């Protein structure tokens, strides 16, 4: 039987400790990338949204005169 290693999740075999370390690094990188690109930024929610209304020149069809 493999020697058990004390990790932050308890006593585990060495393979599980390595897998936990890989998952921790992956999760940390995902969080860093998400924060870097503003995924959790609340500024985007305060920007006004412009929608085309009926009389503001966004009609694509030409009216014949």
N, C-alpha and C positions, 0 to 999 in steps of 0.2 A: 504494500500500500504506500502511496506517495505521502511524503511528509507534509503535514498541514501547516499553512502559513497564516499568521495573524494579519488580517487586513481590516480596513474600516467597516467591512460588512460582516466580520466574524472570522472564524477559522475556515480556510478553504484550501483546496489543492492548488499547486502552482499554476496549472492551466487556467483555472477560474480567475485567479488573481490577475493573470495577463489579460484575459478577456475583459475583466472589469476595468482595467487600466485603459484598454483600447476604447471601450465604450465611453468612459469618462472623458478621454481626449476628444472623441468624436462629438459628444454632446457639448463640450466646452467650445469647440470650433464652430458648431452650428449656432450657438448662442452669440458668439462673437461676430460671426458674419451677419446674423439677423440684426444685431444692434448697429453694426457698421452701415448697413443699407437702410436704416430707418424703419424697419418693419413695425417696431413698437412705438414709433414717434407719434405724438398726439397733434403735432403741427399740421399734418395732412388733413385732419378732420375739421380744421377751422378755415381752410381755404374755400372760397365761394365756388359753387358749381354753376357753370354757365350752360343754360339749355336754350335751344332754338325755340323761339316763340313764333306766333303766326305772322307778325308784321315787321320782323327785324332784318329782312334781307337774306335769310338763309334758304329761300325757296330755290330749288334746282330747276324747276320747270319754267320755261320761258312763256311769258304771256304775250300773245300776238296783239299788236296795236295797229 
